[in-house]
Each structure stands twice: as C-alpha cells, then as structure tokens.
Amino acid sequence: MNQSYWQKTSKKTIEKRIETDISTDIVIIGGGLSGLALAYQLKDSPYRVIVLDKDELGSHTSGHTTAKITTFHALHYQKIVQHYDIHQAYLYYKSNEDALSQIKEIIQKENIQCQFQENESYIYTDDPQYVPYIEREKEIFDLLRVPTKTLDTHLSSLGLEHQGIFHPLQYLYALIRICKEHGVCFYEHSEVKHIERKNQQFVLNVNGKQIHCLYLIHATRYPFIKKGLYFLKLFQQKEYVDFVDHQKTKNSLLCVDQTVSYRPIDETNSLSIQRDSKDWFAQDSIALRGIPYIGRLDQQSNEFVIYGFQKWGMTLSQVAGKLIADLILERDNPYEELYSCHYFSMSHAKPYYAKLWNNTKRGMILNHFQNHSIQALQCQSGIVTRVHGKLRAVYKDKKGELHYFSPYCPHLKCIVEFVEKDQTWTCPCHQSVYDAYGKLIEGPSLFSLQKKDIDKRK
C-alpha cells in the first residue's frame, strides 16, 4: 500500500529488531534520510551510535519523496525576508547550498550509484496573479547575488543551475552500508514507546527492552513526544505523486499556482505532482515559524530534534545531519542560531491558524455528530457513524464486508475521517494516517485504531 517508484526500484536492506537491553552513546530515532545523514556524520566519531526505526528504514517520507536536492524552495525566501530579514534568508540559502555540495561530495567520495544527475530547478506560473510573487523571489536572489535563469515556455519563471535529482533509497541504503562498516548499528521494527531521564542518561523503552544512552536525537519528521509542544508548532500535509512514462524536459518544474509540477527521472520517465495525482503520497511536516527546528530540545540538553522540512527534506536532511553532529562533537556551525528551536514567529504562523483551528474543530467537535447510513455505504468506502448508540469508524471492503473500529485517534482522541482517494483514515487534528483496516501508517499516533466487534443481533 502506498508503494512509491523508489520502493519498487531498489533493493532494501533487512535489519534486526531490538530484542535485548542495550547501553550505547547516541540513539537516533528515525531511519529516514535525516537520521542517516546524521549517522554518516558520526560514523568516525568515538561514540557508539545506533539508529532505530519503528517500521523499515527509509519506508516513510524518504521513500515517498520527489527527491530533488536543491537550494530553490519555491517562494520560501520572500517569506523569510518578510517575517525575518534578508540576513536570515542568506543563511538559509547558504546552509542549503552547503548541503547540496556535501551530498555531491559524499556521492563522489563513496562512489554511490544512486542515479544522481545535475539539472536546473525552476518555479513557474501561467496565471498573471502569481507573476509578482516570482518577480519578488528574483529580487531576493539578486540581493543575495545568486544568478538565476528563466524559461520562454511560461508566463513567468525563475530557475537556478547546478541543482540535483537522485534515487533517494539507493542513496539511503548506500549510507546504511557505509555506516555499518564503521560500527553504526541499525534496528527496524523497533518503536520507542517511552523515554525518561535517569542519572544523566536517557532510558528508552523499545519492544519491552531498555536502551540507555547519553545523547538522543528525534529525527521522526513529526514528534511522538509532547515535550516542547511541537504538535502545536507543526502541521502535516500530504503531497500526491504520479509516475509517468514520458519525459517533458530535463529540468525540475514547480508550479507556484499548484497546477502541475514535474521532475524527470531518466530519459524516458518522470514524476508529476498535481491535485489529482494518486500513485502514492508523501507526508511532510510544515514548521509554522517558516524555518525547520534543528537543534537542542532544551538549551543545555543532550536531546535534539529535527522537524519541519516543509517538503524540502532531501537537502535539509543534510543540513540537519551536519548541524546536529557539530553540536554533539562541539564544533562551530554557522547555522546553529538560524535553526535553533528556541524562537517562534507569530507573524509567519498567522496564515496557518485558521487551517489549524478548522482541522481541530472537525476532529474535536464536528465529527462527533456524524450519523451516516451504513446501508448507503459503497464498497471501498468508509464513514464515521453511530452503531448501537456508539460512535464507530466503518469501512466496507471490495467484497462488501464491514469492518468496525474506534474512531478516536490514539494520539489526542480526535475523530478520524476517511479519505477515499488513498483508502486511508486520517486524523484532521495532527494528521495521523491509518490504512482502511485501521493499521497505523503515519504518526504522531503510536497505535493503530482499535478494532470493534459488533453484535449483529441488535
């Protein structure tokens, strides 16, 4: 379910699960590209490092991305200038430029076969009302003294040279192999259920076992912990992707009016991103302040977080890996203050408040009053309704059999909704995703929907 092109065209590694107590130095929670970028940076350090994933390494956002390595993040630079200043925009650009160069160097140094190729990355529009936004982005790049290009095929466009695309899972699996050769240990199907601090160490409960460590890094895209209230500072968003068997151009094209975006794979295939795409979806976390959270959870803590890549995780994962490694190894990093977790922009967050409130209102209030007819339910559809007086999530499979679940998301007890397009139950409050049969796909929830038996005699 939700299998991407990358997953279909790569041979994954198989790792063991936690089955015994472990004492180590550093634990990285999350086996996506940010966790692997950090592990790679730490592989030659004196510390013992382990990486945990609740499912399979690279199976979540990193395995469903459009896999562009780029410093060009849509219209994001003008937002940073508007809500911060041009200096912050410069640091943001430089951090991503450094990350792009570092990824190229790693691929070359390690001889990683991941279909990497340089290309040009563009934003564009054919809608006149969006032209001023692209013009403003060009003004900012001019201030940053970054050379840009344009296309003749659209009303307005802006592009950067020497960007990159690659096969993210081939790259990720190569990093795993390299890290293992340097003593880093990886564990799959090893979900962290509880964390406590004891005697200057962290104690993690994983598969009923205990892991003790000195440094702890959350690289899970979205927090399952409630410390720092990050579930109020982030929201998750799905992006749907189609695989198409033709190539329109060698460039990456991102439409700022959300008509259709495009990214080549090879000479004959490409990815298309538009409203009706449905081959697979990626789940991304958006930082309401406009800049990812990469740094210490608390000022003096050895607990770190990596959240809020805003759909640009391929490049920002390298930014995060390098920054967290520098903090642990007590090296200077010019971007520490930019990504520090200890500030917030109310002005940048303001446009998101209405959406957050509407989502929360649906999940906490409105969805409690649903009472649809089960008799009218079509095959491969789901509803929330009352069954014998109790609220239930009901799914009708393609054979016509009904499946009943508790509709309460285990995260914060919001009422889930059925998304027919991808056959999932989604929590509107914090976007936990479950398959049609209630199995957890994406957090922050740690548990699947509870199945319910219905007495059909009533």
N, C-alpha and C positions, 0 to 999 in steps of 0.2 A: 504493500500500500504506500502511495506517495513516493514511488521509486523514481529517482532522477536519472537523467542521462549519465551523469558521473558515476552513479552507483552501478549502472548496467555495464559500464565500460572500464571497470577497474577491478582488480583482484584484491580484496580486503585481507588484512591481517587478522588472525584469530588470537585473542589474548585470554589468559586465565582470569578467574574471578577471585575476589578476596575470600579466603577460606581459613585464615588464621590471623591471630593478633600480629601486628607489625609495629616496630619502632623505627622511625626514619627522621630525616631532617626537614624535607619540604614535601608537602602534598599539594598537587594541582587538581582541583575538582573541575572536570570538564575536558573531554578528549577531542575538542574541535581545534580549529587552526590556531586560535589564540593560546590555548593550553599547550599545543605542540610547539608554537613559536617560542614560548617561554621555556619549555623543556629543552629545546635546542640551544637556547642561550645559556642554560645552566649545566649542560652536559659535561663541560670540562671544569666545572667548579668543584670545590672539595665537599660539597653537600650531596647527601643521598636524596634522590628525587623519585617520587612515584606520581603517576597520573591515573586518576580514576574517572570512569565514565559509567553512568547508570545504565546505558544501553551498549551500543557498539561505537568504537572510536570513529569520529567523522560522520556519524549517522544522522545528525540533526542539521543545523543551519549550514555548516561547512560542506555537507554533502548535497545541499539543495540550492546553493548559491548560483548566481550567473557568472561568478569567477572572473571579475575584472580587477586588475591590480592597477590602481590609478590614483592620481592626486586630484582629479577633477570630480568633485562630489556634487553634481547637479548645480543648484542655485545656493549652495550652502555658504559660500564665502560672503555673500552680501548680507546674510542673516547674522553671521558672526560680527561683521563690521557694524551692523545696525544695533545689535544688542550688547556688543563689547567694544572693540575698536580695531583699527587696521593692524596694530601690533599682534593682537591675538590671531587675526586671520593669517598674518605672515607666519607665526609659529605653527599654526595648524597646517598650512601648506608645506612648510619645511619639514615637519615631522613625517608627513605622508611622502614627500619626495625622498627623504632618507630611507623610509621603509621600502619604497619601490626599488631603490638602488640596492638595499640589503637583500631583498628577495632575489633579484637578478644575480647578485654575487653568490648567494647560497646555491642557487640552481647551477651556476657555472662551477663553483668550487667542488660541490658534491656530485657533479655530473648527474643531476636528477632529470630523468626522462619524464616530463610532465606536459609535453606539447606547448611549452611556453613560446610565445611569439610577441614581438613588439607590434603595436598598432597605434592608430590615432583615436582618441576618445572625444566625442562631440556631444553637446546638448543642442537641441534644435526645436523650432516650432514653426507651424504654418498658420497659426492663429495670431492676428495682429495684436490682441490684448496682452500677449505674453512677450512681445518683442522688447518692451522696456526692461523686463527682467534680465534678458540675455545681454542687453546693452549695459546694464548696471554691472553684471558679472564681468564683462570685458573691461570696464573702467577699473574694477578692483584688481584684475590681473595686470593691467597696465601699471597701476600703482605699485604692485609687487614686482614689477619688471619681469613678468613671465610672458614670453612670446606666445601668441595664440594664432589660430587659423580659422577660416570659415569655409563653408560649402556653398556651392552655387545652386544646389538642388532643393533648398528650403528657404522660406521667407526670411528666417533669421537663424543663425547658428554660431557656435563658438567651439573651438577644439584645441586640444593640446597634443603635441607629438610625443613619441617615445613612452607611451603607456604600455600596458601589457595585458595579456589574457593567458590562461593556462588551464590544465586539468587539475582541479583542487584536490581531489582524492589521491591521484598519483603523486602529487607533491606531498600531501599529508602522510601517506603510507611510507614514502621515502624518508621523511623526517623521523617517523617511528623507528624504522630500521636503523638509522644512523644513531638515534638516541639510545636504543637498546645496546648497540655496540659499545657505548660509553657508560653503560651501567644503569641507565634510567629504566625503571620498571613500569609496565602498563597493566591495568586491570580493567576488564569490561564487566558489565552486568554487576556493578559494584556501586550501588546507590548510597550516598551519605544520608542517613535519616536523622542524625542528631549530632550537634557539636557542643562541647563545653570546654572551658578553660580550667586547667588544673595544674598547679605547681609550675607555672611558666611554660606549660605545654598545652597544645590543643589535643583533645581526645575526640576522635570521630567514631561514631557507631556505623559500621558498614557490614551488611549481611550478618548481623548479630555478633560481629567481631569488633575489636578496638584497634584503632590506628593512632599512635602517638606521634606528634611532630612538633617542630619548633616554628615553622613557617607554614601558613595556609593561604592558598590563592583560590578565589572563586572565579572561574572562567566559564560560566554556565550560560552566558547570554542574558539570562534573566534570573533574579535572585529567588532561591527557595528559602533563604533565611529572611527574617523580618527585621534584623538589625539594620539601622541606617534608613529604614522606611523607604527603600528603593522602589517598592511596588507603588509608591505614590510619586516617584520621580521619573518613572519609565512607563511606556506602554508598548505593547507588542502589535505587530502588523504583519499580515500575510501578503506575500507577493507571489502571483501565479505565473508560471513559465511554460512555454510550449517549445518542443523540439521540432524544427522544420528542416526538410531535406533539400534545401537550396541555400545559396549564399547570395546576398544582395550587394554586399560591399565588405571590404576587409576592415572597415572602421567599426568602432562601437558607437552606437547612436542612442541617446537617451532623450526622449521627448518630454519637455517640461510641462506640456499641457496634457500629458498622460494618454495620448492617442495610441502610439505603438513605439516601443523601444526594441533595440536589436543588438545582437552581439554575435559575431562569427565564431564558429568552432574550428572548421577547417575549410578546405576549398569547396566542399560540397554541402556542408551542413551549418546550421546556425540556431540561435535561441531567439525567441520572440516573446516579449513581455507586453501584454495588453489586458484590458478588462475581462475579456472572455477566454484568456488562456486557462488551461486546465490540466496539462500533462502532470505537473507537480506544483507544490507550493513550498516556499521558504518562510520561516517565521523569523522576523527581525525585531530587535528592541530599539526603541527610539528614546533618547535622553531628552527630557523636557527642557533642560537647560541649553540644548543645542550642541554640546560638546561631550564626548564619552566620559564615563567615570573610569579612570585608570589610576589606581594608587592605593594608599593605605586606607583601610576601613576607618580607623581612628588615627589621630596624629602620631602617637607613639607605638602603635600596634604592629605586630608581625603578621597581621591578617590583611589581605589585599583583595581588591575587587577589580573585575574587568567587565563593564556593562555599557550598552548603549551605542553600538557601532552605526546605527542608522542606515543600514543597507550597504555599508562600505567596509565590511569586515575583512575582506581579503587583505587590504592594505593596512587597516587599523589594527589587525591582529598582530602584525609585525611591530607596529608602534608599541602596542601593549606588551608584547613579549620582551622587547628590548628595555622598555621603561621599568617594568617590574623586576627584571633581572638586575638592572642597575641599582634599584632601591635595595634589593636583598644583598647585593655584593658591595654596597656603599660606594658606588661610582656616581659621578655627576652626570645628570641628564638634563639637557636644556629645555625639555618639555614637561618636566615634573610639575611645575606650577600650573601650566595650561590645563592638564588633565586631572589635577588634584580633585579629590572627591568633596572638598570642604567649602564649596561655594555653590550658589544657585542663582539663576537669572529668572526673576519673576516675569520680566517683560517678554523673554523668549518663550516661556511656558504658557503665557496667557492665551494664545490661539488654540492650545490643546485642551484648555479647561472645559469648554462646552462639550467636546467629544468625550472626555473622561467622565463628566457628570452624566451625559446621556447613556453611556455604557453602564455606569454604576446604577443608574436609576432603573434601567431594564433588568439588570441582574439581581438587584436587591429588592425591587418593588414590583415593577410592572409584570414581570414573568411569573410572579406568584398567582396572578389572576387569570392565567390561561386555562381554558377548559374546552379544547378542541374535540371533535368527534373522532373516536378511533375507527368507526365504521367508514369514514371518508378518507382514511389514510391510505395513500398509494404505496405500492411496493417500492422498496429502496428509499423510503422517506421516514422522517421522524417528527414527533411532536412532543410537547410537554402538556399534560392534561391531568385531570383528576380521575383516579381509578379507585372505586370503593371509598371515595372521600379523601384519598391521599394523593398528593402531587407526585406524578411519575413521568420520567422520560420514556417514551415508547418508540421503538424502531421496528418497522416492518420490512423484513428481508425480501429478496427477489422471489422466494418461494411462497411468500405470504405469511410466514411465521412471525409472531410478535415477540419482541424482546423488551423486558421492562428493567428500568434502572432508577436509582435515586437521582433526581435532577439537580441535587445540590453539589456544586463543585467542592471537593475536599479542601481546597485552599482557604477560602473565606466564606463558603456557603452561599455563593451567588447561584442563581438558577441558570443552567446551561441552555443553549439554543442549537437547533440542528441546521447545519449548512449542507444543503443538498448538493451543491457544486462539487465538493470534495468528500461527501459522505462522512462528515465528522460532527461531533458535538463540540461546541466552543463556548467557553465561559466569557460573557461580554465584559466582565469587570477587569480581569487581568489576563484573558486570552489563553488560559489552559485549553489544550485541544485533546479530544478523545476520539477514537475511531467509532464507527457506527454501533459497535458492540460494547462501548464503554471503556475500552482499554486506553490508558494514558499514552498519548503520543508526545505532547509538549507540555512543560510546566509553566508556571511555578508549582502547580499541584504535585504532590509526591505519590498520589494514589489514584487508581482507576475509579470510575463510577461504580457504586455498589449495586450489584445485581439484585433484583427483587422477584420473588415468586408470587404469582397472582392466583388466588383461589377462584377458578373459573365457575364455581358453582354459585357464587354470589350474584 
